[in-house]
């Protein structure tokens, strides 16, 4: 056991208290791959053979929605493992003022971003040209980045190690 602790010493933040780096069970990696490949194959088959009744924008909205569902399924599978295997450094970071709220808010805002793009593609984009729709999506992305910068910049500034003159 001493060798493992010494092996973990350079990257102690990646090791648990017993000196062993947590490794997920093999089924989780297999399940992730099966979910991702299954989603991709189903999307291709749907797009090629069953999507004729939908416009291109609606097809993109459905593809984005399915990617969102697949990502949520992956997250639901991996999050309990990640929470169980947090290191002391992870726990300290999560207890830092505002970090947890910013993290949760960022995830919620990401879902909001994707929801706005899906809404645009499904309900509104057909009335505009492809270039106009692309501009709307880019504006939505710029707004997302701006809000994220506003949310995370104050926290990052507090964490910075400033050198005095």
NORQUI-V13577 format. One record per backbone hydrogen bond with DSSP energy under -1.0 kcal/mol. CO is the residue of the C=O (numbers start at 1). NH is the residue of the N-H. If there is no record, write none. Layout:
BEGIN
CO:NH + CO:NH
END
This chain:
BEGIN
1:5 + 2:6 + 3:7 + 4:8 + 9:12 + 11:14 + 12:15 + 16:19 + 20:16 + 25:28 + 26:30 + 27:31 + 28:32 + 29:33 + 30:34 + 31:35 + 32:36 + 33:37 + 34:38 + 35:39 + 36:40 + 37:41 + 38:42 + 39:43 + 40:44 + 41:45 + 42:46 + 43:47 + 44:48 + 45:49 + 46:50 + 51:54 + 55:59 + 56:60 + 57:61 + 58:62 + 59:63 + 60:64 + 61:65 + 62:66 + 63:67 + 64:68 + 65:69 + 66:70 + 67:71 + 68:72 + 69:73 + 70:74 + 71:75 + 72:76 + 73:77 + 74:78 + 75:79 + 78:82 + 79:83 + 80:84 + 81:85 + 87:91 + 88:92 + 89:93 + 90:94 + 91:95 + 96:99 + 98:102 + 99:103 + 100:104 + 101:105 + 102:106 + 103:107 + 104:108 + 105:109 + 106:110 + 107:111 + 108:112 + 109:113 + 110:114 + 111:115 + 112:116 + 113:117 + 114:118 + 115:119 + 116:120 + 117:121 + 118:122 + 119:123 + 120:124 + 120:125 + 124:127 + 125:128 + 129:133 + 130:134 + 131:135 + 132:136 + 133:137 + 134:138 + 135:139 + 136:140 + 137:141 + 138:142 + 139:143 + 140:144 + 141:145 + 142:146 + 143:147 + 144:148 + 145:149 + 146:150 + 147:151 + 148:152 + 149:153 + 152:156 + 153:157 + 154:158 + 155:159 + 156:160
END
